[in-house]
Amino acid sequence: MVKDNEKNKITSNGMEKIVSLCKRRGFVFQGSEIYGGFAGTYDWGHLGVALKRNVTDAWNKAMQNHHNMTFLDSSIFTSGKVWEASGHVSGFSDPLVICNKCKEKFRADHLLESIGVKADEKLSELEINKIFDENRTKIKCPKCDNKDFGKVRATSLLATSNLGMLEETDGQVYLRGETAQGIYINYKNVLDTGFVSIPFGIAQIGKAFRNEISPRQFLFRKREFEQMEMQYFCHPNNAMDIYESWKSERMEYYKKMGINPKKLRFKPHENLVFYAKAACDIEYEFPFGWSELEGIHYRGDYDLTQHQKFSGRDMRFYDEETKEKYIPHIVETSVGVDRTILMILCDAYREDKLGEAERVVLKLPQKLAPVICAVSPLLKNKPELVEYANTKVYAPLKAEFGRVAWDDNGNIGKRYRRQDEIGTPFCIVVDFDTLTDNSVTVRDRDTGEQTRIKIEELKNYIKERIS
């Protein structure tokens, strides 16, 4: 049994433990690692791919529960005018400052945060330069301890590309900085298909790219990441109620997922951008502190109005019943896949004692676990056990659940420890008694309890516990 002193030990050096576990067990690897690594990029390993798929499937299912929800997969490359209209070309930037000694680049607001000075990311270049100048004597370079920095400059977050740029007259091409713009420019296309009418939503999962100055905190801030976004188009009179409804729904989503509710909170935006009517974040308490998990915003009609202005296309909706013509208002929910997975890993990580043995275990919600169960013959050098485990247990469970592993490496204790770190809810062992009574031992990840289950009852036993 697990002792009562079980605790989540990831507050002090927690990120190091998470990063180590992810590499050791094949969840996530550093991008371009054999060439020294490439900052802000990560490669998903076998278990990471499975966990990622479960996370996106859960989000998709939550969105599909709405009868007036549609789905989109827009292109990564778009016309440069899309980003001009959205304001990203002129106003999508981070405050860059360079150490004059080691020439390392840093975000000025992060350096200010390190000495306890708050600098809102929405501040202008002039405003953050003023704050930085007032605190120059206190700020040290994290790399060389120097205090000599250059001027703070606003640096565009849009990642550029040479795609198709063969002529000097070709426009600038960008990798998309967010997935939302693909939804806005297709809003009329979706509406004109006739499947939905106002109010309705468009949901999308896709890659986005940002020219981050200092990507940090592992999966939390990356240069290439994946977003799960939903834009809800509605009448202006109903938009605030819809905004409040989505706030409640999205918070409830994480609680149902199994995330510790004490580590979740709403944080209203103190300084709204000029077009926003209301905005808040759902924050999670990561090992490095409370930080944004998901943004929920009531954006007004700014986005569609801008694209109407720059494209010349009419973005208004005509209501045949009321004869009213208007540009819909938009309520947005936006969350990163990578950031969600980091939250899940942090929330699930435990160090406890099972009997007298210490262990590391990922107590992942069973529906999200990359492996539902692992099947093991007690001894891998006994053909009769291997044959039975493979044909009578592993193959039927694999066909039923898909996410089933075969594990015959090392003794049973080592297999249990390995599966605990992976987050596998159940380990199934075929022993010599199995050959006579057609029963197997099922070991529970969280409690360590072992139960004998008949082969014919095994599928239902697992189904009941993961439902």
ZIQUISUL-V388821 format. One record per run of one state. SS is the DSSP state (alpha for helix, beta for strand, coil for the rest). FROM is the first residue (numbers start at 1). TO is the last residue. If there is no record, write none. Layout:
BEGIN
ss:SS from:FROM to:TO
ss:SS from:FROM to:TO
END
This chain:
BEGIN
ss:coil from:1 to:1
ss:beta from:2 to:2
ss:coil from:3 to:6
ss:beta from:7 to:7
ss:coil from:8 to:13
ss:alpha from:14 to:24
ss:coil from:25 to:27
ss:beta from:28 to:30
ss:coil from:31 to:32
ss:alpha from:33 to:35
ss:coil from:36 to:41
ss:beta from:42 to:44
ss:coil from:45 to:45
ss:alpha from:46 to:64
ss:coil from:65 to:68
ss:beta from:69 to:71
ss:coil from:72 to:76
ss:beta from:77 to:77
ss:coil from:78 to:79
ss:alpha from:80 to:86
ss:coil from:87 to:87
ss:alpha from:88 to:91
ss:coil from:92 to:92
ss:beta from:93 to:99
ss:coil from:100 to:104
ss:beta from:105 to:107
ss:alpha from:108 to:114
ss:coil from:115 to:124
ss:alpha from:125 to:134
ss:coil from:135 to:135
ss:alpha from:136 to:138
ss:coil from:139 to:148
ss:beta from:149 to:149
ss:coil from:150 to:152
ss:beta from:153 to:156
ss:coil from:157 to:158
ss:beta from:159 to:161
ss:coil from:162 to:172
ss:beta from:173 to:175
ss:coil from:176 to:179
ss:alpha from:180 to:184
ss:coil from:185 to:186
ss:alpha from:187 to:192
ss:coil from:193 to:199
ss:beta from:200 to:209
ss:coil from:210 to:223
ss:beta from:224 to:234
ss:coil from:235 to:238
ss:alpha from:239 to:257
ss:coil from:258 to:260
ss:alpha from:261 to:263
ss:beta from:264 to:268
ss:coil from:269 to:277
ss:beta from:278 to:286
ss:coil from:287 to:288
ss:beta from:289 to:300
ss:coil from:301 to:301
ss:alpha from:302 to:311
ss:coil from:312 to:316
ss:beta from:317 to:319
ss:coil from:320 to:323
ss:beta from:324 to:326
ss:coil from:327 to:328
ss:beta from:329 to:336
ss:alpha from:337 to:348
ss:beta from:349 to:354
ss:coil from:355 to:356
ss:beta from:357 to:362
ss:coil from:363 to:372
ss:beta from:373 to:377
ss:coil from:378 to:382
ss:alpha from:383 to:401
ss:coil from:402 to:403
ss:beta from:404 to:406
ss:coil from:407 to:411
ss:alpha from:412 to:422
ss:coil from:423 to:425
ss:beta from:426 to:430
ss:coil from:431 to:433
ss:alpha from:434 to:437
ss:coil from:438 to:438
ss:beta from:439 to:444
ss:coil from:445 to:449
ss:beta from:450 to:454
ss:alpha from:455 to:466
ss:coil from:467 to:467
END
